[in-house]
Amino acid sequence: MQRVKPKRKRWQSLLILAGILAGIVGVIILLVSLFAFRPVTNVTAYRLPCDYNDSITPFGDSVLYYDGVSIHCMSSTGAVRWSFQLGANAGFDATNDVVAAWAGNTIYIIDRNGNSTYNDNLGAPIQFARAGKQYVAAVIGDDTSSRLVVKDHLGAHMDEEADAYKKLLILDVGFYGQNGEYMWTLSLDVFGTAANTILNTFEVGKMNTGEVSLGNAITYAVLFENSILRVINTRKMLSFNYRGTEDTASSVLVYGWRLIGADIPEKGSAQILFAPTAQTDSDFDIRELRLIQGTTDRRYSLPDTSIGAAVWNRDIYAVSGSALFRAAMEDSRFTEYPLPLQNPATRFIGVMENGNMIIASGTEVYVCTLPRAPRR
């Protein structure tokens, strides 16, 4: 007599199916975790369709290039995303999302898709312009009788200042604050008995919030970090609040060192990178680096002479003619990665928002991936 197998209960079948699915999900999670935390051990390079010049700059995850007539926006693999004609003798400045360009008396505000949201003749030659999250500032007129004009990204007039800069040479302008609602300027008194740099701070559209005399040390950079303005000159890195009041206890001596890069997160301390001034004066010949983060101040020796360095995503990168070096902040030595270029790298240009870097090899320009390691 043939024995009839008992039927499997429905709940038993469901349990078996659930077990199989759980096993499959576990395998997928394991594979994903292995690949996600696998260190990137090589560098890939994409050549850009342009020759090297000083106008090449990162623009978010893209690259901007001015060829003497038009600005071109290129992807990290070399595809031209858009072009915008400006004419000869133009200049531009960019955030990750907006471009402020100028030619003669005319200012252009261009969004990340290459569309002009505003352009106008400002009535006087534009010395330079700077872009921010909400606004664009243009310095116009003669060198020592300059006028500062501020527009929003659609061209609405937000602010204007001339009296504060009589007999002063405006050196630079920038925006700060969570939404770029504040503005700083650096200007130079060229008519006094001794050269004197002046820091002005403003709340756009409201009032001048502060004015500080910085003395005769050459001030060349201002960074905004967690409600603090880091003002860097050839002697010290000074700290000021929103209103331009100095925190003297937070100043750091940087004599003999020059700022070459910074990584400023939305939260937490910035990583501010310096190289010896003597190694960055003309041809870059960098052999040492200094990284300041909060109260931490570290020094690094590079494995080989480098043409440039940067800090990105809590790692330090340096470029030699034939290799890229990477180290985490706490590392005592650098890891070396060969550069996949036919000829030596000759110029380090910058790091893009997506973690690629732009370098030149003679007249050729490349975007290279930055190698990364898993976080401990």
Rosetta blueprint (number, residue, H / E / L):
1 M L
2 Q L
3 R L
4 V L
5 K L
6 P L
7 K L
8 R L
9 K L
10 R H
11 W H
12 Q H
13 S H
14 L H
15 L H
16 I H
17 L H
18 A H
19 G H
20 I H
21 L H
22 A H
23 G H
24 I H
25 V H
26 G H
27 V H
28 I H
29 I H
30 L H
31 L H
32 V H
33 S H
34 L H
35 F H
36 A H
37 F L
38 R L
39 P L
40 V L
41 T L
42 N L
43 V L
44 T L
45 A E
46 Y E
47 R E
48 L E
49 P E
50 C E
51 D E
52 Y L
53 N L
54 D L
55 S L
56 I L
57 T E
58 P E
59 F E
60 G L
61 D L
62 S E
63 V E
64 L E
65 Y E
66 Y E
67 D L
68 G L
69 V L
70 S E
71 I E
72 H E
73 C E
74 M E
75 S L
76 S L
77 T L
78 G L
79 A L
80 V E
81 R E
82 W E
83 S E
84 F E
85 Q E
86 L L
87 G L
88 A L
89 N L
90 A L
91 G E
92 F E
93 D E
94 A E
95 T L
96 N L
97 D L
98 V E
99 V E
100 A E
101 A E
102 W E
103 A E
104 G L
105 N L
106 T E
107 I E
108 Y E
109 I E
110 I E
111 D E
112 R L
113 N L
114 G L
115 N L
116 S E
117 T E
118 Y E
119 N E
120 D E
121 N E
122 L L
123 G L
124 A L
125 P L
126 I E
127 Q E
128 F E
129 A E
130 R E
131 A E
132 G L
133 K L
134 Q L
135 Y E
136 V E
137 A E
138 A E
139 V E
140 I E
141 G E
142 D E
143 D L
144 T L
145 S E
146 S E
147 R E
148 L E
149 V E
150 V E
151 K E
152 D E
153 H L
154 L L
155 G L
156 A L
157 H E
158 M E
159 D E
160 E E
161 E E
162 A L
163 D H
164 A H
165 Y H
166 K E
167 K L
168 L E
169 L E
170 I E
171 L E
172 D E
173 V E
174 G E
175 F E
176 Y E
177 G L
178 Q L
179 N L
180 G L
181 E L
182 Y E
183 M E
184 W E
185 T E
186 L E
187 S E
188 L E
189 D E
190 V L
191 F L
192 G L
193 T L
194 A L
195 A L
196 N E
197 T E
198 I E
199 L E
200 N E
201 T E
202 F E
203 E E
204 V L
205 G L
206 K L
207 M E
208 N E
209 T E
210 G E
211 E E
212 V E
213 S E
214 L E
215 G E
216 N L
217 A L
218 I L
219 T E
220 Y E
221 A E
222 V E
223 L E
224 F E
225 E E
226 N L
227 S L
228 I E
229 L E
230 R E
231 V E
232 I E
233 N E
234 T L
235 R L
236 K E
237 M E
238 L E
239 S E
240 F E
241 N L
242 Y L
243 R L
244 G L
245 T L
246 E E
247 D L
248 T H
249 A H
250 S H
251 S L
252 V E
253 L E
254 V L
255 Y L
256 G L
257 W E
258 R E
259 L E
260 I E
261 G E
262 A E
263 D E
264 I L
265 P L
266 E L
267 K L
268 G L
269 S L
270 A L
271 Q E
272 I E
273 L E
274 F E
275 A E
276 P E
277 T H
278 A H
279 Q H
280 T L
281 D L
282 S L
283 D L
284 F L
285 D L
286 I E
287 R E
288 E E
289 L E
290 R E
291 L E
292 I E
293 Q E
294 G L
295 T L
296 T E
297 D E
298 R E
299 R E
300 Y E
301 S E
302 L E
303 P E
304 D E
305 T E
306 S E
307 I L
308 G E
309 A E
310 A E
311 V E
312 W E
313 N L
314 R L
315 D E
316 I E
317 Y E
318 A E
319 V E
320 S L
321 G L
322 S L
323 A E
324 L E
325 F E
326 R E
327 A E
328 A E
329 M L
330 E L
331 D L
332 S L
333 R L
334 F L
335 T E
336 E E
337 Y E
338 P E
339 L L
340 P L
341 L L
342 Q L
343 N L
344 P L
345 A L
346 T L
347 R E
348 F E
349 I E
350 G E
351 V E
352 M L
353 E L
354 N L
355 G L
356 N E
357 M E
358 I E
359 I E
360 A E
361 S E
362 G L
363 T L
364 E E
365 V E
366 Y E
367 V E
368 C E
369 T E
370 L L
371 P L
372 R L
373 A L
374 P L
375 R L
376 R L
